[in-house]
Amino acid sequence: MTAIALIVAAGRGARTKMDIPKQYLEIAGKSVLRRSVEAFLDHPGIDGVCVVINEGDRDLYEKSIGNLSLLPPVPGGAERQDSVRNGLENLAQSPPDVVLIHDAARPFVSAALICRCLDALSRAEAVLPALRMTDSLKVLDGDSITGAIDRDKIAAAQTPQCFTFSSILEAHRRFAGETLTDDTSLAEKAGMAVVMVEGETENFKITTAADVEKARQQITRTLADIRTGQGFDVHAFAENRELWLGGIKIPHDKGLKGHSDADVALHALTDALLGAIGAGDIGVHFPPSDARWKGVSSDLLLTHAAALIAEKGGMISHVDLTLICESPKISPYRDAMRNRIATLLDLSEDRVSIKGTTTEKLGFTGRGEGIAAQAIATVRLPE
């Protein structure tokens, strides 16, 4: 039985009130869409994953998916039902036996739930994961309660909603243009018998800003392996060089000597992040003997370390940076540095600490020969 997961990611997600569609929001180093996709891509019962996207979001999609091996994305339609139909028509060129239609905004679908759906599909042509109601349900007329609903006959629908491919494709073609709440509603209209399997409370749909925070907390609870990394770096002053510190250019009569842009702050911070995951140091990843890194922005080094943490399924919790020099003064540029580092690491600014200090005229920094930086990074990884 060949099975394809069709991930619907063409919506705008306006109710989260975020700057980008909710499926492309990054939570703990990965986008919502990528987490949804990986759940199916990593499952042995799924033969391929195809994503339906809004054509205007292609750049966001490419950034989100990265190097994952997926079927080519499919342009969505004006309504969700149109988007699903477009995806099914695309798959019809080489039709699978079954298709699992999943909302991208449900990033916590488990392998066990996918297994339950696949097992049920071996004996049914339509399968719906759903949660049984535990609270009493009432009928309202304004603020007045006018009756009750038998909760034993009510369930809350989830995705993936799963079907024999030929049956759901025919149903979408037959009822194209009609507005229905979900794919099982369309299946019921077409006369298909829908079988329920138990859903999961963790498999909730991200709809509002509160749901984004709920998702962040759910991920954080799974990252119980807390690591700390330390970084230290020194660069001497040099003539005819721009001074870059903490990702910003600072006016000064000298810059720092180095193979890259010599941003001593970002170098120390990069080493701290690499140290937290046992991944060596900057020299391992960006050897100074390699001409490719000559003059390169240290932004690249820092985001590379952050990407390695994300690949391990981890997240950066906090970074603390101390700059040691007689000049320039750090305080006038502290807020700009914090903002830049927070942006590069996808952190809130309250998770980025930057301090400046001197050595009271002692040592090479006291003599104004260069700048030193030390950093500590806290990282959370899956156990």
Phi, psi and omega in degrees: 000108178280137185228130177243136173266124178254109184264122183266113186224034184262356183285170182261338176059043187294334186290345174284342181059034177263168183285338181231160177305144189301331182292343180256002175295136176269130177233116181055045171089355179224146178287158176302315180299313182300320179297319178295315181298314184297329179301321179275322182298327182275356184272129183294341181273356182254128185268346180184159180231132178233135182248133174264123187234163168280129184304329179289349181256016187301320180296318177297320179297311182299317179295320183292317185280326180063232185261017178296144182268098182238165169292155181303141179294156183242134177294138179277184180241190183293324179238163181303317181300323176294321180295316179297316180299318177301317179296317180295318179297324178293318179292337182296344178294331174216075195294135171279173175285318182225158178226138177249112185263118190230139175284130179301332184280011172247082188278358186250024176298132186265161176297324180295320179294318177299320178298317179298319179295314181297320179297316180293328179293341179288348181225007180216157181263353176211132184227133180236119169283135183208156178255129176288148181281139175248335178276156172291141183247131184241153175263132183247146167231094189068237178265359184265138174272124185246357181173188181226157177244137179291108185293340178290346180253012183236141175216150179266119185287144174233185169233157016280136171266131199235142189210155163294136191298312185298324182291314183287328176297315179297319179297318179295320178294319184292322185248027177303135179095343176275148181259115179232157189289326179201182186286330177288332174296320178293320179298318178298319180297329179276359177089013179277140176278127182254127179258138180264140166239158182293127173277194181222139179297330179291341184273050183275162181262130177282117183234319185243172177299326177296325177293325177299314179294322177299319179295318179300317180293322179296318178294316182301322180298334181273351183258074188267353178270096185266122182244152174234134177238149181237140177228146178217138179210154180223137172223138177278152174291151178216147177287155174058037176229144172284148179261115176248127178221129178061028177086004178233154178272130184245132178294125181198158183283348178221156171253196180246144181278132178177166182288321177269213175281000173064032177287093187299329180294310181292330178294313179298319180292320177299316179296325178296317179294316179297321180296326181296333180249011177064038186252030177078213180224183183304320183300331178291318185270330182226071185299135180295345178283348182269118184296342180298332186263005180293120178075004184292150177292136179290348171308319182297320180295316182293315181291333175296315178297319178297322180294324178296323177294317179298322179298332178275003181079018184258181178215150175274126182266320185196147174228143182227121188235133175238126177256133186241110181193158173278325176207150001284166173291135184275326189304323180294341186246001185301313183296320179295321177295315180301316180297317182293316180293319177300320179294315182296325184260003182055050178241158169284152185297334180288357175256011178235118179247132177228130180230150174239142178211172177237175174250025177053046176070010181263148175072186185296324177291323178295330178276000179074029182270345181179191181230140173245154178217140173230146185219149172232133180236136175252126185233141176247132181234157174296146177287000000 
